[in-house]
């Protein structure tokens, strides 16, 4: 998942302290305006980039098996969370925003 940001120095601490991501690398090969993160060594990467055309569309999604617990953890870390909602297929999700206003969905299941 790639997320377009204006200022890597501003948002990087939010992704590590609030979401619990670990920084994998500065400037992954071939992308001088990016930083890569992951929840664990073998997890999917979250890449923050200032380079247009490299971002992910539509809204980035993170998946959890326990949406209520995830909401509690993020709220305790000071993240403003929207209400847990149910989409047309019955899937539970909530939204949050990073410091630059990028919307990220947290979805139960996968």
C-alpha positions in Angstrom: 0.0 0.0 0.0 1.4 3.4 -1.0 0.3 6.6 0.6 1.1 10.0 -1.0 2.3 12.6 1.6 3.7 16.1 1.4 6.2 15.8 4.3 7.8 12.5 5.2 9.4 14.0 8.4 6.0 15.2 9.6 4.0 12.0 9.1 6.6 9.2 9.6 6.4 9.5 13.5 2.6 9.2 13.3 2.8 5.9 11.4 5.3 4.5 13.8 3.9 5.7 17.1 0.2 5.6 16.4 -0.1 2.6 14.0 2.9 0.7 15.4 4.7 0.3 12.1 8.4 -0.5 11.9 10.6 1.4 9.5 12.1 -1.0 7.0 14.2 1.3 4.8 14.8 4.9 3.8 14.5 5.4 0.1 13.8 1.9 -1.2 15.7 1.1 -4.4 14.5 3.1 -7.3 12.3 5.5 -5.3 14.2 8.4 -3.8 11.2 10.0 -2.2 9.8 7.1 -0.2 10.0 5.4 3.2 8.9 1.8 3.7 7.2 0.4 6.8 5.7 -2.9 8.0 3.8 -4.3 11.0 6.1 -7.3 11.1 9.1 -8.7 9.1 7.0 -10.7 6.7 4.0 -8.3 6.6 2.8 -6.2 3.7 4.6 -2.9 3.3 3.2 0.5 3.8 5.1 2.9 1.7 5.0 6.7 2.3 5.9 8.7 -0.8 6.1 12.3 -1.9 6.1 11.2 -5.5 2.9 11.7 -7.5 1.7 8.7 -9.5 3.2 6.2 -7.0 0.3 6.4 -4.5 -2.4 3.8 -4.0 -6.0 4.3 -5.1 -8.7 4.0 -3.7 -8.5 4.6 0.0 -5.7 2.5 1.7 -7.0 -0.4 3.9 -5.6 -2.1 6.9 -7.1 -5.4 8.0 -7.7 -6.8 11.5 -9.4 -9.8 12.9 -10.8 -7.9 15.9 -12.0 -4.5 14.9 -13.3 -3.5 18.3 -9.9 -4.2 19.9 -8.1 -2.3 17.1 -10.3 0.7 17.7 -9.5 0.6 21.4 -5.8 0.4 20.8 -5.7 3.2 18.3 -7.9 5.4 20.5 -5.6 4.8 23.5 -2.7 6.0 21.3 -4.5 9.2 20.6 -5.8 8.5 17.1 -9.1 10.0 16.2 -11.3 7.2 14.9 -14.7 7.3 13.2 -17.5 5.1 14.2 -17.5 1.4 13.4 -19.8 1.0 10.4 -21.1 -1.9 8.3 -20.9 -1.8 4.5 -23.5 -3.2 2.1 -21.8 -6.7 2.3 -21.9 -6.7 6.1 -18.2 -6.0 6.6 -17.3 -3.9 9.6 -14.9 -1.0 9.2 -13.9 2.4 10.5 -11.9 5.3 9.1 -9.1 7.5 10.5 -6.9 10.2 9.0 -3.1 10.7 9.2 -1.7 14.2 10.1 -2.0 15.3 6.4 -5.6 14.2 6.1 -5.1 10.9 4.2 -8.0 8.7 5.0 -7.2 5.1 6.0 -9.8 2.4 6.5 -9.5 -0.4 9.1 -11.5 -3.4 7.9 -12.4 -6.5 9.9 -11.5 -9.8 8.1 -9.7 -10.5 4.9 
